[in-house]
Amino acid sequence: MRVPVKPASAMDRPDWLIVPALGTKMPEQLLAALSRNDVVDAGAMLRDARANGTGIAAACIGTFVLAGSGVLDDHVATTTWWLAPIFRQRYPNVLLDTTRMVVPSGPFVTAGAALGHIDLAFWLLNRASPELASIVARHLLVDSRPSQAPYVIPNYLASADPLVERFEQWARNRLAEGFSLDDAANALSSTPRTLQRRVEAALGRSPLAYFQDLRIERAVHLLRTSHLNVEAIASEVGYGDGATLRSLLRRRLGQGVREIRQAGTSRT
């Protein structure tokens, strides 16, 4: 397949400019790619495009190129979830929200991990014609995926910081118990303030919020792999009753107990 190209200087001002990904998956290669001359040149082009009123979109690793240009500062954005800790470290002025799949913010729109390009394309198509977007979605059998939350692997994110990784291991052993920041800090030979700061820097969440993430992850695992009823699973992960767990799953993942169990069955 051949794709015709032409220099950006030869194009009329577009309504939208879409930033492609860099073809890298791991942090080391990504950081090296971001310093390439063509990426630096792309940053200058993005700044010019924004000054001329062009909307800019990016998905997955393309969001790093967009953020690196500086135009995304003070705007809300998302990126591929497993690179969120690096994104926060490099671009602290961008308001990162990895809970959503697609995040519009003023003249920008960003999308999450690799297949987030599909969600980004549908967002752009929907702005031009909701009817056409609906027809295309049905033809391609594309489901609605408003959140990245069901796909996040919490312990992968925690490995970005040794203290946070040890906190994750400590927390997993206490999911059925109540959470105490003081107890966690003491167990890890840290101070509550340091633990709070390090967890928020690495994960963009408080220690308590991350503790709740681990509870949800464990509950989903048990729903998919065991025959325990919802009440038993709620007790296993520290919730007082099944109704609370059902409400949290619906709010956090957009799925009910039956949907989660059916998904687990379809994978076995």
Secondary structure, DSSP 8 states (H G I E B T S, - for coil): -------GGGS---SEEEE---S--SHHHHHHHHTSHHHHHHHHHHHHHHHTT-EEEEETTHHHHHHHTTTTTTSEE---GGGHHHHHHH-TTSEE-TTBSEEEETTEEEE-STTHHHHHHHHHHHHH-HHHHHHHHHHHT-----BSGGG--HHHHHTTSHHHHHHHHHHHTTTTS---HHHHHHHTT--HHHHHHHHHHHHSS-HHHHHHHHHHHHHHHHHHH----HHHHHHHTT-S-HHHHHHHHHHHHS--HHHHHHHHHHH-
